[in-house]
Amino acid sequence: MGWPLRMFQEEGYYFVTSRCFQGRLLLRPSVEVNEVVGGVLARAVQQSVGTVRLYAFTFASNHFHLLVWARGAALAGFMQYLRANLSKKVGRLVDWSGGFWERRYSAEPVLDDTALVGRLRYVLAHGVKEGLVDKSAEWPGLTCLPQLLGPARRMFRWFNWTKRWSKRGSEDMAGEGRFAQEWAEPVELELAPLPCWEGLKEEQRQSAVRGLVEQVEAEARTRGMPVLGASAVRAQHPHTRPEQLKRSPRPLGHASTRQALKELREQYRAFVAAFREAAVRWSRGDFLACFPPFSFPPRVASGRTAQIL
């Protein structure tokens, strides 16, 4: 069975999720992992300036979430760059040489301001809602919370392996020192304020974030369950495969009203129908077939008819 078709808007907001292979703890927090992840994320944002805007993020031990705005299909290139560099660099840190990601990332449209704030709250809840830490600020992984409650800019190091390769040659690249300071370049990661909060003063935005965090932590206290603790989280081996993983259907989108979701569903059905009609013509050799905007034509094997899913 093929993957569901991905529908991008001319511009829109997306809640992005990507999970590690088999749910393994390959992103398990550590000082080194957090620095590398921050550098890769900052570099990806800089590479996509003007086409992708970052509002929030959190990196759990086996997955991550982003809240972004993107123009057209720019999110595809952004995520390709981000995930490829995370798999190479973090994979090297945790001694993992196999596939790093479990499947394609999901990018669910966020359709209104209320839903945007709700997705931000979901991001801030990570670590607390799973019973790993008591407070959001205690999560040892990389999270946007310090930037939402303080300066919006934060510095990381980007380890430029291209520079190392060109200077030392391919044979030396197989050795140690990939994360030496010699190859580190400072890179700045900046968060944009939620569009519905742009008219607020910085103190007001920070107060709104603290209110969301207080809600999350209050809900966690009502469950009365002991937490694992930050030290125990850091002590886990990154190759660990959880015995059970939370599996739930990915929603088509996020909205505060059923009507908005209904309209999105109808729009998606029309998109799929138009794509498949064009794909049939494409597979028969009609390369003038018109695909919906911001979609990617299927690959057609030479001398064969492509299977349209």
SETOR-171351 format. One record per residue (C-alpha): x, y, z; chain; residue in three letters; residue number from 1. Coordinates in nm, 4 decimals, decimal comma, padded with zeros to 6 digits. Example, Ala and Ser with C-alpha at 12.3 -4.5 7.8 and 13.67 -1.06 7.14 Angstrom:
2
+----------+----------+----------+----+-----+-----+
!        X !        Y !        Z ! ch !  aa !   i !
+----------+----------+----------+----+-----+-----+
!  01,2300 ! -00,4500 !  00,7800 !  A ! ALA !   1 !
!  01,3670 ! -00,1060 !  00,7140 !  A ! SER !   2 !
+----------+----------+----------+----+-----+-----+
This chain:
309
+----------+----------+----------+----+-----+-----+
!        X !        Y !        Z ! ch !  aa !   i !
+----------+----------+----------+----+-----+-----+
!  00,0000 !  00,0000 !  00,0000 !  A ! MET !   1 !
!  00,1383 !  00,3434 ! -00,0912 !  A ! GLY !   2 !
!  00,1706 !  00,6385 !  00,1406 !  A ! TRP !   3 !
! -00,1211 !  00,8845 !  00,1527 !  A ! PRO !   4 !
! -00,0725 !  01,1727 ! -00,0875 !  A ! LEU !   5 !
!  00,0647 !  01,4837 !  00,0784 !  A ! ARG !   6 !
! -00,1275 !  01,8021 !  00,0066 !  A ! MET !   7 !
!  00,0526 !  02,1339 !  00,0500 !  A ! PHE !   8 !
! -00,1138 !  02,4741 !  00,0445 !  A ! GLN !   9 !
!  00,0127 !  02,7865 ! -00,1279 !  A ! GLU !  10 !
!  00,1065 !  02,8797 !  00,2276 !  A ! GLU !  11 !
! -00,0052 !  02,7315 !  00,5557 !  A ! GLY !  12 !
!  00,0705 !  02,6137 !  00,9067 !  A ! TYR !  13 !
!  00,1694 !  02,2535 !  00,9801 !  A ! TYR !  14 !
!  00,2188 !  02,0303 !  01,2804 !  A ! PHE !  15 !
!  00,5063 !  01,7998 !  01,1897 !  A ! VAL !  16 !
!  00,5972 !  01,4682 !  01,3528 !  A ! THR !  17 !
!  00,8805 !  01,2262 !  01,2800 !  A ! SER !  18 !
!  00,9498 !  00,9053 !  01,4733 !  A ! ARG !  19 !
!  01,2726 !  00,7065 !  01,5040 !  A ! CYS !  20 !
!  01,3051 !  00,3559 !  01,3602 !  A ! PHE !  21 !
!  01,1044 !  00,1044 !  01,5669 !  A ! GLN !  22 !
!  01,0540 !  00,3768 !  01,8254 !  A ! GLY !  23 !
!  01,4130 !  00,3364 !  01,9444 !  A ! ARG !  24 !
!  01,5528 !  00,6066 !  02,1709 !  A ! LEU !  25 !
!  01,7998 !  00,7352 !  01,9122 !  A ! LEU !  26 !
!  01,7340 !  01,0979 !  02,0092 !  A ! LEU !  27 !
!  01,7834 !  01,0258 !  02,3792 !  A ! ARG !  28 !
!  01,8808 !  01,3593 !  02,5411 !  A ! PRO !  29 !
!  02,2426 !  01,4378 !  02,6189 !  A ! SER !  30 !
!  02,4544 !  01,7507 !  02,6024 !  A ! VAL !  31 !
!  02,6134 !  01,6323 !  02,2769 !  A ! GLU !  32 !
!  02,2888 !  01,5228 !  02,1117 !  A ! VAL !  33 !
!  02,1083 !  01,8438 !  02,2079 !  A ! ASN !  34 !
!  02,3897 !  02,0545 !  02,0616 !  A ! GLU !  35 !
!  02,3976 !  01,8632 !  01,7342 !  A ! VAL !  36 !
!  02,0188 !  01,8608 !  01,7011 !  A ! VAL !  37 !
!  02,0011 !  02,2330 !  01,7713 !  A ! GLY !  38 !
!  02,2686 !  02,3049 !  01,5134 !  A ! GLY !  39 !
!  02,0991 !  02,0957 !  01,2457 !  A ! VAL !  40 !
!  01,7598 !  02,2520 !  01,3155 !  A ! LEU !  41 !
!  01,9027 !  02,6045 !  01,3079 !  A ! ALA !  42 !
!  02,0861 !  02,5316 !  00,9836 !  A ! ARG !  43 !
!  01,7699 !  02,3910 !  00,8249 !  A ! ALA !  44 !
!  01,5728 !  02,7012 !  00,9216 !  A ! VAL !  45 !
!  01,8427 !  02,9293 !  00,7818 !  A ! GLN !  46 !
!  01,8564 !  02,7318 !  00,4572 !  A ! GLN !  47 !
!  01,4800 !  02,7795 !  00,4191 !  A ! SER !  48 !
!  01,4539 !  03,1468 !  00,5142 !  A ! VAL !  49 !
!  01,1501 !  03,3065 !  00,3556 !  A ! GLY !  50 !
!  00,9824 !  02,9748 !  00,2810 !  A ! THR !  51 !
!  00,9683 !  02,8032 !  00,6240 !  A ! VAL !  52 !
!  00,9108 !  02,9676 !  00,9608 !  A ! ARG !  53 !
!  00,9543 !  02,7865 !  01,2948 !  A ! LEU !  54 !
!  00,7229 !  02,8547 !  01,5905 !  A ! TYR !  55 !
!  00,7813 !  02,5654 !  01,8294 !  A ! ALA !  56 !
!  00,9663 !  02,2351 !  01,8601 !  A ! PHE !  57 !
!  01,0380 !  01,9547 !  02,1011 !  A ! THR !  58 !
!  01,2654 !  01,6513 !  02,0687 !  A ! PHE !  59 !
!  01,1653 !  01,3468 !  02,2688 !  A ! ALA !  60 !
!  01,3846 !  01,0377 !  02,2934 !  A ! SER !  61 !
!  01,2282 !  00,8649 !  01,9938 !  A ! ASN !  62 !
!  01,0458 !  01,1361 !  01,7965 !  A ! HIS !  63 !
!  01,0146 !  01,5075 !  01,7466 !  A ! PHE !  64 !
!  00,7444 !  01,7654 !  01,6773 !  A ! HIS !  65 !
!  00,7638 !  02,0972 !  01,4942 !  A ! LEU !  66 !
!  00,5077 !  02,3737 !  01,4538 !  A ! LEU !  67 !
!  00,5857 !  02,5625 !  01,1338 !  A ! VAL !  68 !
!  00,4579 !  02,7840 !  00,8558 !  A ! TRP !  69 !
!  00,5639 !  02,6936 !  00,5030 !  A ! ALA !  70 !
!  00,5105 !  02,8254 !  00,1530 !  A ! ARG !  71 !
!  00,4058 !  02,5764 ! -00,1126 !  A ! GLY !  72 !
!  00,6070 !  02,2542 ! -00,1082 !  A ! ALA !  73 !
!  00,9059 !  02,4131 !  00,0688 !  A ! ALA !  74 !
!  00,8376 !  02,1986 !  00,3754 !  A ! LEU !  75 !
!  00,9403 !  01,8875 !  00,1786 !  A ! ALA !  76 !
!  01,2907 !  02,0201 !  00,1117 !  A ! GLY !  77 !
!  01,3216 !  02,1501 !  00,4681 !  A ! PHE !  78 !
!  01,2319 !  01,8140 !  00,6185 !  A ! MET !  79 !
!  01,4569 !  01,6234 !  00,3801 !  A ! GLN !  80 !
!  01,7523 !  01,8369 !  00,4868 !  A ! TYR !  81 !
!  01,6623 !  01,8188 !  00,8566 !  A ! LEU !  82 !
!  01,6042 !  01,4450 !  00,8759 !  A ! ARG !  83 !
!  01,9022 !  01,3528 !  00,6574 !  A ! ALA !  84 !
!  02,1442 !  01,5550 !  00,8696 !  A ! ASN !  85 !
!  01,9955 !  01,4365 !  01,1975 !  A ! LEU !  86 !
!  02,0271 !  01,0734 !  01,0903 !  A ! SER !  87 !
!  02,3919 !  01,1176 !  00,9873 !  A ! LYS !  88 !
!  02,5122 !  01,3282 !  01,2775 !  A ! LYS !  89 !
!  02,3059 !  01,1928 !  01,5654 !  A ! VAL !  90 !
!  02,3460 !  00,8420 !  01,4242 !  A ! GLY !  91 !
!  02,7223 !  00,8879 !  01,4489 !  A ! ARG !  92 !
!  02,6946 !  01,0114 !  01,8085 !  A ! LEU !  93 !
!  02,4860 !  00,7136 !  01,9240 !  A ! VAL !  94 !
!  02,6697 !  00,4553 !  01,7095 !  A ! ASP !  95 !
!  02,3691 !  00,3717 !  01,4919 !  A ! TRP !  96 !
!  02,4337 !  00,2833 !  01,1284 !  A ! SER !  97 !
!  02,0956 !  00,1499 !  01,0172 !  A ! GLY !  98 !
!  01,7806 !  00,3316 !  00,9129 !  A ! GLY !  99 !
!  01,7169 !  00,6181 !  01,1519 !  A ! PHE ! 100 !
!  01,3539 !  00,7081 !  01,0797 !  A ! TRP ! 101 !
!  01,0576 !  00,4752 !  01,0961 !  A ! GLU ! 102 !
!  00,8551 !  00,6174 !  00,8073 !  A ! ARG ! 103 !
!  00,7721 !  00,9432 !  00,6344 !  A ! ARG ! 104 !
!  00,7159 !  01,2445 !  00,8515 !  A ! TYR ! 105 !
!  00,3583 !  01,3625 !  00,8957 !  A ! SER ! 106 !
!  00,2626 !  01,7238 !  00,8223 !  A ! ALA ! 107 !
! -00,0905 !  01,8015 !  00,9375 !  A ! GLU ! 108 !
! -00,2423 !  02,1405 !  00,8472 !  A ! PRO ! 109 !
! -00,3323 !  02,3651 !  01,1402 !  A ! VAL ! 110 !
! -00,6307 !  02,5676 !  01,0294 !  A ! LEU ! 111 !
! -00,6963 !  02,8409 !  01,2861 !  A ! ASP ! 112 !
! -00,5473 !  03,0353 !  01,5761 !  A ! ASP ! 113 !
! -00,7140 !  02,8246 !  01,8451 !  A ! THR ! 114 !
! -00,5701 !  02,5089 !  01,6916 !  A ! ALA ! 115 !
! -00,2248 !  02,6720 !  01,6691 !  A ! LEU ! 116 !
! -00,2280 !  02,7457 !  02,0420 !  A ! VAL ! 117 !
! -00,3520 !  02,3922 !  02,1049 !  A ! GLY ! 118 !
! -00,0601 !  02,2446 !  01,9103 !  A ! ARG ! 119 !
!  00,1812 !  02,4664 !  02,1032 !  A ! LEU ! 120 !
!  00,0325 !  02,3362 !  02,4271 !  A ! ARG ! 121 !
!  00,0822 !  01,9807 !  02,3002 !  A ! TYR ! 122 !
!  00,4484 !  02,0541 !  02,2271 !  A ! VAL ! 123 !
!  00,5003 !  02,2011 !  02,5757 !  A ! LEU ! 124 !
!  00,3352 !  01,8976 !  02,7367 !  A ! ALA ! 125 !
!  00,5989 !  01,6535 !  02,6142 !  A ! HIS ! 126 !
!  00,7911 !  01,4886 !  02,8946 !  A ! GLY ! 127 !
!  00,5200 !  01,5749 !  03,1461 !  A ! VAL ! 128 !
!  00,2226 !  01,4001 !  02,9877 !  A ! LYS ! 129 !
!  00,4275 !  01,0793 !  02,9428 !  A ! GLU ! 130 !
!  00,5220 !  01,0753 !  03,3118 !  A ! GLY ! 131 !
!  00,8922 !  01,1317 !  03,2462 !  A ! LEU ! 132 !
!  00,9347 !  01,4590 !  03,4389 !  A ! VAL ! 133 !
!  00,7222 !  01,6637 !  03,6781 !  A ! ASP ! 134 !
!  00,7657 !  01,9954 !  03,5008 !  A ! LYS ! 135 !
!  00,8097 !  02,0963 !  03,1385 !  A ! SER ! 136 !
!  01,1291 !  02,2861 !  03,2209 !  A ! ALA ! 137 !
!  01,2833 !  01,9641 !  03,3597 !  A ! GLU ! 138 !
!  01,2765 !  01,7811 !  03,0264 !  A ! TRP ! 139 !
!  01,6466 !  01,7251 !  02,9387 !  A ! PRO ! 140 !
!  01,5913 !  01,7121 !  02,5628 !  A ! GLY ! 141 !
!  01,5925 !  02,0022 !  02,3219 !  A ! LEU ! 142 !
!  01,2760 !  02,2087 !  02,3499 !  A ! THR ! 143 !
!  01,1551 !  02,5540 !  02,2542 !  A ! CYS ! 144 !
!  01,0428 !  02,6406 !  02,6094 !  A ! LEU ! 145 !
!  01,3579 !  02,8393 !  02,7068 !  A ! PRO ! 146 !
!  01,3194 !  03,0503 !  02,3919 !  A ! GLN ! 147 !
!  00,9493 !  03,1070 !  02,4510 !  A ! LEU ! 148 !
!  01,0177 !  03,2277 !  02,8057 !  A ! LEU ! 149 !
!  01,3379 !  03,4195 !  02,7233 !  A ! GLY ! 150 !
!  01,5308 !  03,5449 !  02,4209 !  A ! PRO ! 151 !
!  01,3842 !  03,4145 !  02,0952 !  A ! ALA ! 152 !
!  01,7363 !  03,3577 !  01,9569 !  A ! ARG ! 153 !
!  01,9664 !  03,0798 !  02,0701 !  A ! ARG ! 154 !
!  02,3121 !  02,9822 !  01,9483 !  A ! MET ! 155 !
!  02,4195 !  02,6292 !  01,8553 !  A ! PHE ! 156 !
!  02,7086 !  02,4722 !  01,6709 !  A ! ARG ! 157 !
!  02,6787 !  02,3362 !  01,3185 !  A ! TRP ! 158 !
!  02,9455 !  02,0735 !  01,2491 !  A ! PHE ! 159 !
!  03,0485 !  02,1340 !  00,8897 !  A ! ASN ! 160 !
!  03,1550 !  01,7930 !  00,7634 !  A ! TRP ! 161 !
!  03,1828 !  01,9224 !  00,4076 !  A ! THR ! 162 !
!  03,4557 !  02,1572 !  00,5253 !  A ! LYS ! 163 !
!  03,6305 !  01,8717 !  00,7047 !  A ! ARG ! 164 !
!  03,6103 !  01,6454 !  00,4001 !  A ! TRP ! 165 !
!  03,7532 !  01,9036 !  00,1618 !  A ! SER ! 166 !
!  04,0374 !  01,9880 !  00,3994 !  A ! LYS ! 167 !
!  04,1440 !  01,6427 !  00,5143 !  A ! ARG ! 168 !
!  04,0323 !  01,4096 !  00,2370 !  A ! GLY ! 169 !
!  03,8054 !  01,1070 !  00,2262 !  A ! SER ! 170 !
!  04,0400 !  00,8674 !  00,4068 !  A ! GLU ! 171 !
!  04,0603 !  01,0804 !  00,7183 !  A ! ASP ! 172 !
!  03,6832 !  01,1311 !  00,7199 !  A ! MET ! 173 !
!  03,6501 !  00,7721 !  00,8352 !  A ! ALA ! 174 !
!  03,8411 !  00,8545 !  01,1537 !  A ! GLY ! 175 !
!  03,7531 !  01,0406 !  01,4704 !  A ! GLU ! 176 !
!  03,7082 !  01,4105 !  01,5241 !  A ! GLY ! 177 !
!  03,3867 !  01,4705 !  01,3335 !  A ! ARG ! 178 !
!  03,2624 !  01,6812 !  01,6229 !  A ! PHE ! 179 !
!  03,5875 !  01,8645 !  01,6875 !  A ! ALA ! 180 !
!  03,5672 !  02,2364 !  01,7506 !  A ! GLN ! 181 !
!  03,7687 !  02,2890 !  01,4329 !  A ! GLU ! 182 !
!  03,4627 !  02,2012 !  01,2233 !  A ! TRP ! 183 !
!  03,2060 !  02,3794 !  01,4394 !  A ! ALA ! 184 !
!  03,0393 !  02,6927 !  01,3053 !  A ! GLU ! 185 !
!  02,8072 !  02,9102 !  01,5176 !  A ! PRO ! 186 !
!  02,4502 !  02,9128 !  01,3938 !  A ! VAL ! 187 !
!  02,1541 !  03,1002 !  01,5378 !  A ! GLU ! 188 !
!  01,8110 !  02,9472 !  01,5861 !  A ! LEU ! 189 !
!  01,5282 !  03,1985 !  01,6049 !  A ! GLU ! 190 !
!  01,1634 !  03,1325 !  01,6830 !  A ! LEU ! 191 !
!  00,8838 !  03,3400 !  01,5348 !  A ! ALA ! 192 !
!  00,5875 !  03,4337 !  01,7580 !  A ! PRO ! 193 !
!  00,2568 !  03,2678 !  01,6818 !  A ! LEU ! 194 !
!  00,0668 !  03,4844 !  01,4339 !  A ! PRO ! 195 !
! -00,2215 !  03,5240 !  01,6794 !  A ! CYS ! 196 !
!  00,0261 !  03,6591 !  01,9376 !  A ! TRP ! 197 !
!  00,2177 !  03,8989 !  01,7137 !  A ! GLU ! 198 !
!  00,0240 !  04,1964 !  01,8518 !  A ! GLY ! 199 !
!  00,1148 !  04,1078 !  02,2100 !  A ! LEU ! 200 !
!  00,4123 !  04,2421 !  02,3985 !  A ! LYS ! 201 !
!  00,6918 !  03,9987 !  02,4800 !  A ! GLU ! 202 !
!  00,5860 !  03,9842 !  02,8457 !  A ! GLU ! 203 !
!  00,2307 !  03,8983 !  02,7430 !  A ! GLN ! 204 !
!  00,3449 !  03,6180 !  02,5148 !  A ! ARG ! 205 !
!  00,5631 !  03,4749 !  02,7893 !  A ! GLN ! 206 !
!  00,2722 !  03,4937 !  03,0324 !  A ! SER ! 207 !
!  00,0531 !  03,3043 !  02,7854 !  A ! ALA ! 208 !
!  00,3201 !  03,0323 !  02,7540 !  A ! VAL ! 209 !
!  00,3487 !  03,0036 !  03,1320 !  A ! ARG ! 210 !
! -00,0274 !  02,9651 !  03,1493 !  A ! GLY ! 211 !
! -00,0168 !  02,6733 !  02,9043 !  A ! LEU ! 212 !
!  00,2648 !  02,5080 !  03,0997 !  A ! VAL ! 213 !
!  00,0742 !  02,5470 !  03,4273 !  A ! GLU ! 214 !
! -00,2286 !  02,3773 !  03,2702 !  A ! GLN ! 215 !
! -00,0154 !  02,0866 !  03,1514 !  A ! VAL ! 216 !
!  00,1542 !  02,0369 !  03,4866 !  A ! GLU ! 217 !
! -00,1728 !  02,0683 !  03,6806 !  A ! ALA ! 218 !
! -00,3304 !  01,7948 !  03,4693 !  A ! GLU ! 219 !
! -00,0287 !  01,5709 !  03,5271 !  A ! ALA ! 220 !
! -00,0521 !  01,6152 !  03,9051 !  A ! ARG ! 221 !
! -00,4126 !  01,4951 !  03,9072 !  A ! THR ! 222 !
! -00,2957 !  01,1578 !  03,7753 !  A ! ARG ! 223 !
! -00,0807 !  01,1066 !  04,0842 !  A ! GLY ! 224 !
!  00,1705 !  00,8863 !  03,9032 !  A ! MET ! 225 !
!  00,5440 !  00,8755 !  03,9844 !  A ! PRO ! 226 !
!  00,7762 !  01,0109 !  03,7163 !  A ! VAL ! 227 !
!  01,0878 !  00,8528 !  03,5716 !  A ! LEU ! 228 !
!  01,3012 !  01,1637 !  03,6208 !  A ! GLY ! 229 !
!  01,5474 !  01,3484 !  03,3981 !  A ! ALA ! 230 !
!  01,8486 !  01,1504 !  03,5203 !  A ! SER ! 231 !
!  01,6848 !  00,8194 !  03,4352 !  A ! ALA ! 232 !
!  01,5858 !  00,9522 !  03,0929 !  A ! VAL ! 233 !
!  01,9471 !  01,0451 !  03,0185 !  A ! ARG ! 234 !
!  02,0669 !  00,7062 !  03,1459 !  A ! ALA ! 235 !
!  01,8648 !  00,5079 !  02,8912 !  A ! GLN ! 236 !
!  02,0561 !  00,3448 !  02,6090 !  A ! HIS ! 237 !
!  01,9713 !  00,5047 !  02,2726 !  A ! PRO ! 238 !
!  01,9395 !  00,1655 !  02,0999 !  A ! HIS ! 239 !
!  01,6605 !  00,0598 !  02,3361 !  A ! THR ! 240 !
!  01,3422 ! -00,0499 !  02,1630 !  A ! ARG ! 241 !
!  01,0297 !  00,0129 !  02,3748 !  A ! PRO ! 242 !
!  00,8141 ! -00,2907 !  02,4411 !  A ! GLU ! 243 !
!  00,5030 ! -00,0930 !  02,3527 !  A ! GLN ! 244 !
!  00,4543 !  00,2124 !  02,1367 !  A ! LEU ! 245 !
!  00,1578 !  00,4445 !  02,1300 !  A ! LYS ! 246 !
! -00,0092 !  00,4013 !  01,7919 !  A ! ARG ! 247 !
! -00,2876 !  00,6291 !  01,6798 !  A ! SER ! 248 !
! -00,4215 !  00,7346 !  01,3390 !  A ! PRO ! 249 !
! -00,2714 !  01,0553 !  01,2103 !  A ! ARG ! 250 !
! -00,5392 !  01,3216 !  01,1801 !  A ! PRO ! 251 !
! -00,5950 !  01,4923 !  00,8471 !  A ! LEU ! 252 !
! -00,5566 !  01,8280 !  01,0192 !  A ! GLY ! 253 !
! -00,6166 !  02,0333 !  01,3328 !  A ! HIS ! 254 !
! -00,8967 !  02,2862 !  01,3732 !  A ! ALA ! 255 !
! -01,1238 !  02,4231 !  01,6430 !  A ! SER ! 256 !
! -01,4447 !  02,3552 !  01,4471 !  A ! THR ! 257 !
! -01,5873 !  02,0487 !  01,2748 !  A ! ARG ! 258 !
! -01,6829 !  02,2614 !  00,9759 !  A ! GLN ! 259 !
! -01,3198 !  02,3535 !  00,9093 !  A ! ALA ! 260 !
! -01,2177 !  01,9870 !  00,9211 !  A ! LEU ! 261 !
! -01,5070 !  01,8937 !  00,6927 !  A ! LYS ! 262 !
! -01,3953 !  02,1522 !  00,4372 !  A ! GLU ! 263 !
! -01,0369 !  02,0262 !  00,4608 !  A ! LEU ! 264 !
! -01,1541 !  01,6702 !  00,4025 !  A ! ARG ! 265 !
! -01,3498 !  01,7743 !  00,0941 !  A ! GLU ! 266 !
! -01,0531 !  01,9709 ! -00,0356 !  A ! GLN ! 267 !
! -00,8267 !  01,6710 !  00,0152 !  A ! TYR ! 268 !
! -01,0644 !  01,4372 ! -00,1699 !  A ! ARG ! 269 !
! -01,0703 !  01,6754 ! -00,4648 !  A ! ALA ! 270 !
! -00,6906 !  01,6965 ! -00,4542 !  A ! PHE ! 271 !
! -00,6522 !  01,3169 ! -00,4565 !  A ! VAL ! 272 !
! -00,8982 !  01,2781 ! -00,7436 !  A ! ALA ! 273 !
! -00,7161 !  01,5411 ! -00,9527 !  A ! ALA ! 274 !
! -00,3775 !  01,3892 ! -00,8736 !  A ! PHE ! 275 !
! -00,4820 !  01,0362 ! -00,9684 !  A ! ARG ! 276 !
! -00,6417 !  01,1509 ! -01,2914 !  A ! GLU ! 277 !
! -00,3188 !  01,3287 ! -01,3891 !  A ! ALA ! 278 !
! -00,1102 !  01,0321 ! -01,2731 !  A ! ALA ! 279 !
! -00,2966 !  00,7917 ! -01,5020 !  A ! VAL ! 280 !
! -00,2222 !  01,0147 ! -01,8002 !  A ! ARG ! 281 !
!  00,1379 !  01,0575 ! -01,6841 !  A ! TRP ! 282 !
!  00,1924 !  00,6805 ! -01,6561 !  A ! SER ! 283 !
!  00,0708 !  00,6404 ! -02,0155 !  A ! ARG ! 284 !
!  00,3312 !  00,8817 ! -02,1434 !  A ! GLY ! 285 !
!  00,1321 !  01,2056 ! -02,1417 !  A ! ASP ! 286 !
!  00,3901 !  01,4238 ! -01,9681 !  A ! PHE ! 287 !
!  00,1762 !  01,7325 ! -02,0256 !  A ! LEU ! 288 !
! -00,0703 !  01,6069 ! -01,7653 !  A ! ALA ! 289 !
! -00,1459 !  01,8828 ! -01,5141 !  A ! CYS ! 290 !
! -00,0961 !  01,7855 ! -01,1493 !  A ! PHE ! 291 !
! -00,2410 !  01,9859 ! -00,8588 !  A ! PRO ! 292 !
! -00,0177 !  02,2731 ! -00,7404 !  A ! PRO ! 293 !
!  00,2670 !  02,1821 ! -00,4992 !  A ! PHE ! 294 !
!  00,2400 !  01,8083 ! -00,5649 !  A ! SER ! 295 !
!  00,5054 !  01,5739 ! -00,6998 !  A ! PHE ! 296 !
!  00,4402 !  01,3572 ! -01,0097 !  A ! PRO ! 297 !
!  00,5002 !  00,9835 ! -00,9539 !  A ! PRO ! 298 !
!  00,8072 !  00,8135 ! -01,0877 !  A ! ARG ! 299 !
!  00,7554 !  00,6174 ! -01,4066 !  A ! VAL ! 300 !
!  00,9874 !  00,3266 ! -01,4790 !  A ! ALA ! 301 !
!  01,1217 !  00,3192 ! -01,8339 !  A ! SER ! 302 !
!  00,9152 !  00,0902 ! -02,0554 !  A ! GLY ! 303 !
!  00,6631 !  00,0152 ! -01,7833 !  A ! ARG ! 304 !
!  00,3320 !  00,1542 ! -01,6659 !  A ! THR ! 305 !
!  00,3480 !  00,2975 ! -01,3153 !  A ! ALA ! 306 !
!  00,1137 !  00,1605 ! -01,0530 !  A ! GLN ! 307 !
! -00,1178 !  00,4361 ! -00,9335 !  A ! ILE ! 308 !
! -00,2051 !  00,4000 ! -00,5666 !  A ! LEU ! 309 !
+----------+----------+----------+----+-----+-----+
